[in-house]
Amino acid sequence: MVFAHRAQRSRMPLVLNRAAFESGAKSWLGGPMHVRMQTWVTVAVTLATLMVAAVDAKIYECCELAMKPKKVGLNGFKGYSIGDWLCMAHYESGFDTSFVGHNPDRSSKYGIFQLNSTWWCNDGITPTQNLCHIECPDLLNRHILDDTLCAGKVVSSGNGMTAWDSWTRHCSGHDLSEWLKECNMHDKAVSKKTNNS
């Protein structure tokens, strides 16, 4: 093959595609054609990752979700009940693990507990503290142990559940026992009504 012989002789790898061959154009590795290929590969990998997250996503039932914070010891943690966790998750994401919300400051919130990319996870876009040491897309699947542990860190950070505006608006000061009414479990009735109580 003539082109293979030229590439060997010049010690520069020659890359040709059909269109380039027909037009007589040549592109060396690292040239414009290579850059376009890298861009397409990056786009394809990103789309594949998002599709996997969507396939592995889940919308939890209330009672099923109630067991998750209970298993890791968040029932009564810092004075918040399972009812607080359920109410907050309902108003934040509708119990949908794949939910991504966007804020005016260009940060995003990820997963069932809507953990913010500025503070709690790394989305590769927003400058972040990444206090939970987790990649934000990892919060979008059905496996919510990492989400739940990170949400516990949010509550421990000093703001408690007031870190979630939806908890303040919809859950604080309300009877949250209704969230567990259909579930066969007991809630520690220590729900904080406000951050000052």
Buried (B, 14 or more C-beta within 10 A) or exposed (E): EEEEEEBEEEEEEBBBEEEBEEEEEBBBEEEEBEEEBEEEEEEEEEEEEBEEBEEEBBBBEBBEBBEBBBEBEBBBBEBBBBBBBBBBBBBBBEBBBBBBEEEEEEBBBBBBBBBBBBBBBBBEEBEBEBBBEBBBBBBBBBEBEBBBBBBBBBBEEEEBBBBBEBBBEBBBEBEBEEBBEEBEEEBBEEBBEEBEE
